[in-house]
Each structure stands twice: as structure tokens, then as C-alpha cells.
Amino acid sequence: MAFAAEMQHAPDDRFVADLARATDVQLTFVSVIARNLFLFTLSGASGEVDCRAALERLRQDARVRAVDIDERRQHH
């Protein structure tokens, strides 16, 4: 995920919690990939069978510049 506001370091917990609450998702920070590019685990709202709707809600938030699934990672 990349944010509209350039961030040099991982976003703080309050920012992540507010974004998750506003978009009805669960976000857990995993790591910094590059400058302003961060890896999170994502869960959608209860009852969602996949994360497409959750990704779209994140994309609609003005704080998010881009969000995509890392196809190489798989949940075990």
C-alpha cells in the first residue's frame, strides 16, 4: 500500500487504526517495502468472501494512493 502523503517510516498505529475503521477493514502492518510503500495483512468486513470490496474501499479513501494484492504471498 502507498499513501497519498509521502511517509519515510511506517505509519503510526493511530493512522492505521483510523484508516481501517473508516474503510471497514482489518489492517496489520508487516513491513516497509520501500519509501512510501508498505506491506499489510488485510481482512475485509465479516461475511466478505474475498478482499475485492475491501481493496476498493481502501482505494476510495483519499489517504491511500495505491493498494494491491501481493500475488506472491499466500495465507497458510
N, C-alpha and C positions, 0 to 999 in steps of 0.2 A: 504494500500500500504506500502511496505517496500522498503527501498532504499539500494543500494549496499554499500554506505558509511554510517557507523553507525552514527545515529543522536540521540542526547539526547533530543532535543527540536524540536518543529515544524519547518519544513523547512522555510527558508525566502521567501518572496514574489518573489524575482528575480529568485530564483531556480525554484519555481513552475511555474512562467511565462515562463521561458526558456524551461522547460520540456514540458509544454503544447504546446508551439509554435513548438517545434521540432517534436512532435508526433501528431500534428493537432487535439488536444482535448481541451476541456474546463475543467479546474480543479478548484475547490473551496475547500479550506481547511475547515474541520469541527472540528476535534478534534484529540488529541493524544489518542490512544487506549492503547498503551504500549510502552516500549522502542523500538524505530525504527519501530513502527507500527502506521500508521496514517489513518484517515478516511477523504475521499474527496468525494464531489459530482463530477460526471463525465458526460460530454456530448460529443458525437462524432462529427465528421465533419458534416456540414449541408448535409442533404439528407440521412444520415445513419439512418436506421430504428431501429437498436439496437446498443448496445455498444460492440459487439464482436470484430469488426475490431479495434475499439479504444483501447480496452484492449490488443489486440495483438500488436498494435504499441507501447504501453507503455512497454510491456514485452520485446520488441526488443531493447529498449533503455538501454544502459549499466549502467545508473544511477539507474535503477529500478531492485530490487532483486525479488519482487513478487507483483502481483496485482490481486485481486479477487473481485467479487461482494459480498457484504454482503446481502445474500438472505433474511435476517430477515427484512431489511428496504425496504420500498416501497415508491415510489413517489406518492404524493397525489395531 
